[in-house]
């Protein structure tokens, strides 16, 4: 588990398929000192998708230093449209969090919104844009959010949710909410538990999960919901 700033705590869990694929996850300090996070998935599998994911990783780490989430997704959309094959697109969720004050912004491109565990567990209400590389000149909107002490936000790729889908819950959202709601407080254990649960359901895709928490209490404090 990483500590970004005084009050931000992050864990990343990843499971690769038989060969490298298109999932990518970036967590770093942003241009204004906040926590920056981008989780994405390039269409396809194997080395071809992995090459595009690596290219995006390098591009994002530069632009994350100076762009808000929606603006960054817009830049990525233009990059993909200009330089990639027309049948390649990317689903992504991007956010910035001021962990000290608990406020942030998130933008989504063709991906499930983050799930937040507060007193209840629920997906953020977000207006999602299309996947990157689909619509020329697409504008992606920032949606503000707030995290209280001990709140946890979870981001996943479809390698997590696809095996959770049912006839009544095609996207696997309700199953994911139940998993996050019942997951351990420790973020590393939370990520590992979600990966293990989806693997036992027969997932053969890359799968990535990011858990972000805010706490003004020190780790080990009895009220710290992310203590190890």
N, C-alpha and C positions, 0 to 999 in steps of 0.2 A: 504494500500500500504506500502511495506517495503522499507527501504533505506539500501542498502548493499554497504558499502564504501561511498566515497564522491560523486561519480558520477553515481552510479547504483540505479535504481528504479525498483521494481518488484511488480506485483499483480498476485494473483492466484484466479481463479474462479472455483467452483466445483458444480456439481449437481449429486446427487446420485439417482440411480434407486430405486425400492421399497425396496431393501435390499442392504447391502454393496456389492461392486463388486471389479473388478480387477484394476481399475485406481489407480495410485499413482503419486505424484508430490513432488519433493525434491528441495528446493532452499536454498543454504547456502554458506558461504565463503568457498573457496576451499583451497587446501594445500598451494598455493602460494598467497593467499589473494584475488584472483579473485572471481567473482561470479560463483558458480557452480549450474547447473540446470539439473535435469533429470525428464523427463515426460515419463510414461510408462503405458502399459495396458496388464494385464495378461488375457489369453484366458478364456472364460467362464464367468459365472455370479454367484452372490450369495456368501455365506460364504466360499466356497471352493476357489474361485478366490481371495477373500479378504485375506485369510490366506497366500497365496503365495505372494500377494502384500505387506503384512506386513513384511514377511521374507526378501524380497528384500529391503525394506525401511531400515531395521536395517543393512543389509550388506553394502548397498551403502553409508550410512552416515559414515561408517568407511573408506571405500576405497576412497571416494571423497577427503579425506584429502591428498592423495598422488598420485593419478593417473589422467592422462589426459583422455578426453572423450573416444577415441577409445580403449585405454587400459582397461578402466573400463568396457566397454561393452564386451570386450573379457573375462574379469574375470567373469562377470555375466553369459555369455554364458557357460563357463566351470562349474560354480556352478549349473546352471539349468540342464545341461547334466548329471552331476554326481549324483545329489540328487533328481531330480524331475521325475515324471511320463513322459513317452515319448510323451504323447499327450498334454502336457502343454508347451506353449511357450509364449514369451513376445515380444511385439513391443515396441520400445523405441527410444527416441531422447535425446542426452546428449550433453551439451555444457559447455564451460568455457569462461568467458568474463573478460578481463581487462578493466573495465569501465573507468578508468582514461585516457587510451590511445585509447580506442575504438577498440581494436583487440581481436579476440577470435578464438576458434576452436569448431567444432561441429561434432558429429558422429551419424549416424542413423542406426537403426536396424528394418527394416520392417515397418517403420512409415513415414507419410508425413513429408517432410522437413519443417523447420520453414518458416513462411511468414514474410517478412520484409517490413515495411512501411518507405520509404525514400521519395524522390521526386515522385516516383511511388511506387506501392505496388506489390511485386513479391515473389515467393518462392525462397529460396536459391538453387543454383545449387549444388547438393550434390550427391555423389555416395553412395547409400544406400546398406547396407548389409542385409542379411536375418534376420528374427526375431530371437531373442535369444532362444537357445535350439533346433534349427533346424539342423544346420550344425556343426559337431564336429571340434574344432580347428579353427573356423572362425576368421579371422582378420578383425577388423573394423577400417576404415581409418578416421583420423582427416581431416576435410576440414576447412581451415582458412577463416575467414570473418572479415569484418570491419563494425563498426557502427559509424556514424557521430553524432554530437550533435542533439538531438531531434529524432533520429531514434528509431523505436520501432520494436521489434521482437516478434512474436506471435507463440506459440506452442500449438497444440490441439491434443486430442485423437479422435478416430473415432466416439465417441458419439456426437461430434460436427459435423463432416463432413458427416457421413452416411445419416442423414436426408436432407442434402443439395444436394445429388447426383441426377442427371438427366440422360436421355439417352445420352445427348451430353457431360455431365460432370459427369462421373460415380463416381469419388472420391470426388466430391463437392469442388474441389480446386478453381475454378473460382468464385463460390459463396462466399467462404471464403475470397478470395482476395477482393471482393467487400465490404464485411462486415467490414474487417479490414481497408480498404481504407476510408470508410465513418464513422468509429467509432469515439467517442469522444477522445480528447487528454488525458484526465484523464485515467490512466490505470485501476483503479478499475471499472470505468464506462464502459470502453472498454470490460473488461471481462464479466461484468454483461449483457451488451447488446448482446454479442455473445451467451451467455447461453440462454437468453430469446428468441432470434430469432430462435434458433434450437429447443427449447422446443415447441414453437408454431407450428413447422413443424412436431411434433409427435414423437420426440425422446424418447425412453423408456430405453435407455442405460445410464450407467454412462457417464458423460461428464466432461472433465477438460480442462481448458485453462490457460496458463501462458503468461503474457505480461512482457517483459523486455525492459527497455529504458535506454539510456545513455544521460546524460545532464551535461555539465560543468557549466550550469547556475543554480542559486539557484531557488528552487520552488517559484513561484510567479513572477519571472522575466518575462517580456512580451515576451521574445523569448523562454521561456521554453515550449516545446511542450507537457510536461506531467504535467503541473501545475494543481493544483486542483481548 
